[in-house]
Amino acid sequence: MSPLHRLFVLAFWAAVIFAYVSAVLPAAEAPHISMWDKLNHMAAFFTITFLARAAYPRLAVLPLFALLAGFGAFIELSQAVPFIHRDAEWDDWFADIVAILVGLVLAWPFAVLANRRRARRASAAQEAPPALDP
Protein backbone atom coordinates (compact mmCIF):
# COMPACT_ATOMS: atom_id res chain seq x y z
CA MET A 1 0.00 0.00 0.00
CA SER A 2 1.44 3.36 -1.02
CA PRO A 3 1.81 6.18 1.52
CA LEU A 4 -0.85 8.18 -0.34
CA HIS A 5 -3.29 5.27 -0.18
CA ARG A 6 -2.61 4.88 3.55
CA LEU A 7 -3.33 8.59 3.98
CA PHE A 8 -6.69 8.22 2.21
CA VAL A 9 -7.63 5.22 4.36
CA LEU A 10 -6.70 7.08 7.54
CA ALA A 11 -8.53 10.23 6.42
CA PHE A 12 -11.64 8.22 5.54
CA TRP A 13 -11.86 6.54 8.94
CA ALA A 14 -11.09 9.80 10.74
CA ALA A 15 -13.92 11.49 8.80
CA VAL A 16 -16.34 8.66 9.64
CA ILE A 17 -15.52 8.88 13.35
CA PHE A 18 -15.68 12.68 13.31
CA ALA A 19 -19.06 12.62 11.55
CA TYR A 20 -20.54 10.11 13.98
CA VAL A 21 -19.26 11.86 17.10
CA SER A 22 -20.50 15.20 15.74
CA ALA A 23 -23.91 13.66 15.07
CA VAL A 24 -24.38 12.34 18.60
CA LEU A 25 -23.04 15.35 20.48
CA PRO A 26 -25.66 17.77 21.76
CA ALA A 27 -26.61 20.11 18.92
CA ALA A 28 -25.14 23.18 20.65
CA GLU A 29 -21.75 21.47 21.03
CA ALA A 30 -21.57 19.78 17.63
CA PRO A 31 -19.27 21.36 15.05
CA HIS A 32 -21.00 22.72 11.99
CA ILE A 33 -20.10 24.74 8.91
CA SER A 34 -23.54 26.18 8.27
CA MET A 35 -26.64 27.09 10.22
CA TRP A 36 -28.58 24.94 7.75
CA ASP A 37 -28.41 21.39 9.07
CA LYS A 38 -28.86 19.78 5.65
CA LEU A 39 -25.75 21.52 4.31
CA ASN A 40 -23.76 20.13 7.25
CA HIS A 41 -24.99 16.64 6.41
CA MET A 42 -24.21 17.06 2.74
CA ALA A 43 -20.70 18.38 3.39
CA ALA A 44 -19.94 15.51 5.75
CA PHE A 45 -21.25 12.78 3.47
CA PHE A 46 -19.71 14.26 0.33
CA THR A 47 -16.33 14.27 2.10
CA ILE A 48 -16.76 10.75 3.45
CA THR A 49 -17.85 9.47 0.02
CA PHE A 50 -14.95 11.09 -1.79
CA LEU A 51 -12.47 9.73 0.75
CA ALA A 52 -14.08 6.27 0.57
CA ARG A 53 -13.60 6.17 -3.21
CA ALA A 54 -9.98 7.20 -2.79
CA ALA A 55 -9.33 4.78 0.07
CA TYR A 56 -11.16 1.80 -1.43
CA PRO A 57 -11.18 2.25 -5.23
CA ARG A 58 -11.71 -1.47 -5.86
CA LEU A 59 -14.99 -1.48 -3.95
CA ALA A 60 -17.90 -1.48 -6.39
CA VAL A 61 -20.12 1.59 -6.44
CA LEU A 62 -23.37 -0.11 -5.40
CA PRO A 63 -21.99 -1.74 -2.23
CA LEU A 64 -20.21 1.51 -1.36
CA PHE A 65 -23.45 3.44 -1.82
CA ALA A 66 -25.31 0.93 0.36
CA LEU A 67 -22.68 1.08 3.11
CA LEU A 68 -22.60 4.86 3.20
CA ALA A 69 -26.40 5.17 3.05
CA GLY A 70 -26.56 2.63 5.88
CA PHE A 71 -24.12 4.75 7.88
CA GLY A 72 -26.38 7.77 7.36
CA ALA A 73 -29.40 5.77 8.53
CA PHE A 74 -27.41 4.54 11.55
CA ILE A 75 -26.66 8.15 12.48
CA GLU A 76 -30.36 9.04 12.30
CA LEU A 77 -31.33 5.99 14.36
CA SER A 78 -28.66 6.92 16.92
CA GLN A 79 -30.13 10.42 17.14
CA ALA A 80 -33.54 8.90 17.84
CA VAL A 81 -32.25 7.49 21.14
CA PRO A 82 -33.78 9.75 23.82
CA PHE A 83 -30.67 10.31 25.94
CA ILE A 84 -28.73 11.57 22.89
CA HIS A 85 -30.97 14.67 22.86
CA ARG A 86 -30.87 15.04 19.08
CA ASP A 87 -33.64 15.02 16.52
CA ALA A 88 -33.68 12.17 14.03
CA GLU A 89 -35.00 13.40 10.69
CA TRP A 90 -35.38 11.35 7.56
CA ASP A 91 -34.80 14.59 5.61
CA ASP A 92 -31.25 14.49 6.99
CA TRP A 93 -30.84 10.97 5.64
CA PHE A 94 -32.13 12.14 2.27
CA ALA A 95 -29.51 14.93 2.31
CA ASP A 96 -26.87 12.27 3.09
CA ILE A 97 -28.00 10.18 0.11
CA VAL A 98 -27.90 13.16 -2.25
CA ALA A 99 -24.37 13.98 -1.09
CA ILE A 100 -23.31 10.34 -1.49
CA LEU A 101 -24.59 10.29 -5.08
CA VAL A 102 -22.85 13.56 -5.93
CA GLY A 103 -19.66 12.34 -4.25
CA LEU A 104 -19.71 9.08 -6.20
CA VAL A 105 -20.16 10.90 -9.49
CA LEU A 106 -17.43 13.46 -8.82
CA ALA A 107 -15.00 10.89 -7.41
CA TRP A 108 -15.47 8.51 -10.34
CA PRO A 109 -12.65 9.96 -12.51
CA PHE A 110 -10.24 9.74 -9.58
CA ALA A 111 -11.15 6.09 -8.98
CA VAL A 112 -10.55 5.35 -12.67
CA LEU A 113 -7.15 7.02 -12.52
CA ALA A 114 -6.24 5.09 -9.36
CA ASN A 115 -7.19 1.79 -11.01
CA ARG A 116 -5.10 2.63 -14.09
CA ARG A 117 -2.14 3.56 -11.92
CA ARG A 118 -2.45 0.33 -9.94
CA ALA A 119 -2.68 -1.70 -13.16
CA ARG A 120 0.46 -0.01 -14.54
CA ARG A 121 2.36 -0.76 -11.33
CA ALA A 122 1.23 -4.39 -11.40
CA SER A 123 2.27 -4.86 -15.03
CA ALA A 124 5.61 -3.16 -14.38
CA ALA A 125 6.23 -5.46 -11.42
CA GLN A 126 5.47 -8.52 -13.58
CA GLU A 127 7.81 -7.35 -16.33
CA ALA A 128 10.70 -6.55 -14.00
CA PRO A 129 13.49 -9.13 -14.00
CA PRO A 130 13.76 -11.19 -10.81
CA ALA A 131 16.30 -10.00 -8.29
CA LEU A 132 19.46 -12.05 -8.04
CA ASP A 133 20.26 -13.52 -4.66
CA PRO A 134 23.96 -13.42 -3.74
C-alpha positions as CSV (number, residue, x, y, z in Angstrom):
1,M,0.0,0.0,0.0
2,S,1.4,3.4,-1.0
3,P,1.8,6.2,1.5
4,L,-0.9,8.2,-0.3
5,H,-3.3,5.3,-0.2
6,R,-2.6,4.9,3.6
7,L,-3.3,8.6,4.0
8,F,-6.7,8.2,2.2
9,V,-7.6,5.2,4.4
10,L,-6.7,7.1,7.5
11,A,-8.5,10.2,6.4
12,F,-11.6,8.2,5.5
13,W,-11.9,6.5,8.9
14,A,-11.1,9.8,10.7
15,A,-13.9,11.5,8.8
16,V,-16.3,8.7,9.6
17,I,-15.5,8.9,13.3
18,F,-15.7,12.7,13.3
19,A,-19.1,12.6,11.6
20,Y,-20.5,10.1,14.0
21,V,-19.3,11.9,17.1
22,S,-20.5,15.2,15.7
23,A,-23.9,13.7,15.1
24,V,-24.4,12.3,18.6
25,L,-23.0,15.3,20.5
26,P,-25.7,17.8,21.8
27,A,-26.6,20.1,18.9
28,A,-25.1,23.2,20.7
29,E,-21.7,21.5,21.0
30,A,-21.6,19.8,17.6
31,P,-19.3,21.4,15.0
32,H,-21.0,22.7,12.0
33,I,-20.1,24.7,8.9
34,S,-23.5,26.2,8.3
35,M,-26.6,27.1,10.2
36,W,-28.6,24.9,7.7
37,D,-28.4,21.4,9.1
38,K,-28.9,19.8,5.6
39,L,-25.7,21.5,4.3
40,N,-23.8,20.1,7.2
41,H,-25.0,16.6,6.4
42,M,-24.2,17.1,2.7
43,A,-20.7,18.4,3.4
44,A,-19.9,15.5,5.8
45,F,-21.2,12.8,3.5
46,F,-19.7,14.3,0.3
47,T,-16.3,14.3,2.1
48,I,-16.8,10.8,3.4
49,T,-17.8,9.5,0.0
50,F,-15.0,11.1,-1.8
51,L,-12.5,9.7,0.7
52,A,-14.1,6.3,0.6
53,R,-13.6,6.2,-3.2
54,A,-10.0,7.2,-2.8
55,A,-9.3,4.8,0.1
56,Y,-11.2,1.8,-1.4
57,P,-11.2,2.3,-5.2
58,R,-11.7,-1.5,-5.9
59,L,-15.0,-1.5,-3.9
60,A,-17.9,-1.5,-6.4
61,V,-20.1,1.6,-6.4
62,L,-23.4,-0.1,-5.4
63,P,-22.0,-1.7,-2.2
64,L,-20.2,1.5,-1.4
65,F,-23.4,3.4,-1.8
66,A,-25.3,0.9,0.4
67,L,-22.7,1.1,3.1
68,L,-22.6,4.9,3.2
69,A,-26.4,5.2,3.1
70,G,-26.6,2.6,5.9
71,F,-24.1,4.7,7.9
72,G,-26.4,7.8,7.4
73,A,-29.4,5.8,8.5
74,F,-27.4,4.5,11.5
75,I,-26.7,8.1,12.5
76,E,-30.4,9.0,12.3
77,L,-31.3,6.0,14.4
78,S,-28.7,6.9,16.9
79,Q,-30.1,10.4,17.1
80,A,-33.5,8.9,17.8
81,V,-32.2,7.5,21.1
82,P,-33.8,9.7,23.8
83,F,-30.7,10.3,25.9
84,I,-28.7,11.6,22.9
85,H,-31.0,14.7,22.9
86,R,-30.9,15.0,19.1
87,D,-33.6,15.0,16.5
88,A,-33.7,12.2,14.0
89,E,-35.0,13.4,10.7
90,W,-35.4,11.4,7.6
91,D,-34.8,14.6,5.6
92,D,-31.2,14.5,7.0
93,W,-30.8,11.0,5.6
94,F,-32.1,12.1,2.3
95,A,-29.5,14.9,2.3
96,D,-26.9,12.3,3.1
97,I,-28.0,10.2,0.1
98,V,-27.9,13.2,-2.3
99,A,-24.4,14.0,-1.1
100,I,-23.3,10.3,-1.5
101,L,-24.6,10.3,-5.1
102,V,-22.9,13.6,-5.9
103,G,-19.7,12.3,-4.2
104,L,-19.7,9.1,-6.2
105,V,-20.2,10.9,-9.5
106,L,-17.4,13.5,-8.8
107,A,-15.0,10.9,-7.4
108,W,-15.5,8.5,-10.3
109,P,-12.6,10.0,-12.5
110,F,-10.2,9.7,-9.6
111,A,-11.1,6.1,-9.0
112,V,-10.6,5.3,-12.7
113,L,-7.1,7.0,-12.5
114,A,-6.2,5.1,-9.4
115,N,-7.2,1.8,-11.0
116,R,-5.1,2.6,-14.1
117,R,-2.1,3.6,-11.9
118,R,-2.4,0.3,-9.9
119,A,-2.7,-1.7,-13.2
120,R,0.5,0.0,-14.5
121,R,2.4,-0.8,-11.3
122,A,1.2,-4.4,-11.4
123,S,2.3,-4.9,-15.0
124,A,5.6,-3.2,-14.4
125,A,6.2,-5.5,-11.4
126,Q,5.5,-8.5,-13.6
127,E,7.8,-7.4,-16.3
128,A,10.7,-6.5,-14.0
129,P,13.5,-9.1,-14.0
130,P,13.8,-11.2,-10.8
131,A,16.3,-10.0,-8.3
132,L,19.5,-12.1,-8.0
133,D,20.3,-13.5,-4.7
134,P,24.0,-13.4,-3.7
